[in-house]
Amino acid sequence: MALNRGKEFEKLIQDSCSLQNIDCTRLKDAGYTGEQTTRRFTITNICDFIIFDGHTLLKLEAKHTQGKNIPLTRLKQLTRLITASQTTLGNVRQGFIMRFDDNIYYIHAEDLDKLVSTTTKKSLNEGEISANGFQVLEYVPKGKRNARIDIKEMMQLL
């Protein structure tokens, strides 16, 4: 059975929020696990997570890629997040958290949109994401073995 790195990454985000007492709501995809048919009228979520740290509300889309590039075709939620950013007020942010092999980056939806609109390539590389966003650090909590994402620090940098 093949590992689903994307689902593991999403679980890591949820676990990291839970350990840091940050509210995290996972918006599940409409399809059913293992379903072989195509659905005509399914709900399309704006993003994967709604995260609230008591100060900032973040609409967050998570992407995991093996290697150093992410195809533009994997950024389908970008248009929805850009539309949402035009109608939000105050401390509401929209962005992407991306894992490239061992590094994690956050990039605002608006900055990613500018990057996508100025490229002629079919993918973006890790260097372009890191130059237009920022690296999100990981830490190992006391009494744990596996690293967690420092969501609290990421939210402060928004």
C-alpha positions, -999 to +999 in steps of 0.1 A: +000+000+000+014+034-011+019+061+015-002+092+010+023+119+020-003+147+014-027+132+040+002+126+064+012+163+060-024+174+067-025+152+098+008+168+109-007+202+106-037+192+127-015+175+154+008+206+155-022+230+160-036+207+187-003+206+207+000+244+204-037+251+215-045+266+181-080+261+167-078+241+135-108+231+114-102+206+086-125+210+056-128+175+042-130+168+005-165+158-008-156+125-024-157+092-005-126+072+002-122+044-023-150+056-045-146+046-082-173+068-097-171+105-107-195+128-089-212+156-108-223+178-080-198+178-053-188+207-030-154+223-037-138+236-006-119+269-006-090+254+012-079+225+035-079+243+069-094+272+088-069+281+115-075+306+143-049+315+170-071+340+189-058+369+168-056+359+131-079+337+110-060+318+083-076+300+053-048+275+046-042+251+017-017+224+022+005+210-005+031+182-003+055+174-032+083+150-035+113+168-051+119+204-057+091+215-080+053+218-077+032+218-109+009+248-114-019+223-120-018+214-083-027+250-073-064+248-081-075+266-049-055+297-057-083+314-076-108+308-048-083+321-021-076+352-042-113+359-046-117+355-008-088+379-001-106+407-020-136+406+004-120+399+038-113+425+065-090+427+094-069+398+105-081+373+079-053+358+057-052+333+029-022+312+020-005+280+012+018+258+033+040+237+011+063+208+020+092+201-004+110+170+008+123+182+042+115+219+040+082+236+048+072+271+035+043+294+038+034+318+010+005+343+010-021+336-018-016+370-033+022+365-035+017+331-051-007+345-076+019+372-086+045+344-090+022+322-111+011+351-133+047+361-141+061+327-150+061+309-183+070+276-168+046+248-159+058+245-123+074+265-095+105+254-077+114+255-040+137+285-044+109+306-059+085+297-031+111+304-004+120+337-020+084+349-020+073+333+012+091+322+044+103+289+058+082+274+086+102+258+113+097+225+130+104+215+166+103+184+187+079+189+217+090+177+251+082+140+256+077+134+219+098+118+192+085+133+160+089+169+149+058+191+147+053+223+127+056+256+146+022+269+137+023+295+165+054+311+150+040+309+115+009+327+126+029+355+142+048+360+109+016+365+089 
